[in-house]
Amino acid sequence: MRLRRAAFTEMLRCTLLGHLRNRMAVLLAVVFIPVWIAVARLCASDQAVRFSLDAAGVDAQARASQVSQVVNALAAVTLVTGFVMFMETFKAGETDRRLLLAGYPRTWMLLAKVTAVALVSALLALYTTAVLWSSLPVSQPGPLALALLGAGLAYGGIGLLLGSLVRGELEGFFLVIMLSLVDTGLQNPVFNVVDLTGLTLFPLYGANQLALASAFTSLTPWSHGLFSLAWSAATSALALLVFHARTRPHRGCGAAADTDALAPAAAPSSPRPSR
């Protein structure tokens, strides 16, 4: 039990320190989120948009600029958490292998990474809620913060999975960007005026429904907030499987090495006496 606790604490400390030392991650969190929300406020029109909230079973109406700010806030949180967790997981591969060789259990190491995802997502959710609250009238800031937390957890888990799965940084960045852009674009009621089937399967569906309902209505579809938690749990479980598979020692090579190490050295042959 002491080793598990030590593994969890050490991995959590290393992961959080890696986030703090990553200047690009800090810059994205502090600057990119308010800038992206401001772009949505300036570029979208003030025309009223009527959209359907499937989670609450009602239709809501708000200005296009306000709706775009909420959706862009979700997009910013997903991009930041996806990038941050992917970069840290991808670059920490050598450190993870050294800790494994020291006897640290894989499961507790990954649980520490998931805890880091939750902490980072919570900080980003609080910060983004404060920015949105200063930019538009939010009906329910608490549920809105939970929706942003769910979006961060979902894409933090995706970044964790990609960091353990892909072989190069470019592939991981491309997958995070494309998945986030497609997801937020389809969930945005300003651009998506046609009801598409299959949206419930996307990571941001539950968080988007909860965020829009919390921002513009007095209704709170709590159950839809669980969609993001399901995505986070699924991606974290897959990341554990990939992490276990990629760090598993090759028994054949290990057995051969152990056999060579345990085999006694052959005694040097004594020279024959010369006749």
Summary of the structure (lengths in Angstrom):
residues: 275
radius of gyration: 24.4
end to end distance: 69.0
largest distance: 111.4
contacts: 917
relative contact order: 0.15
helix: 74%
strand: 4%
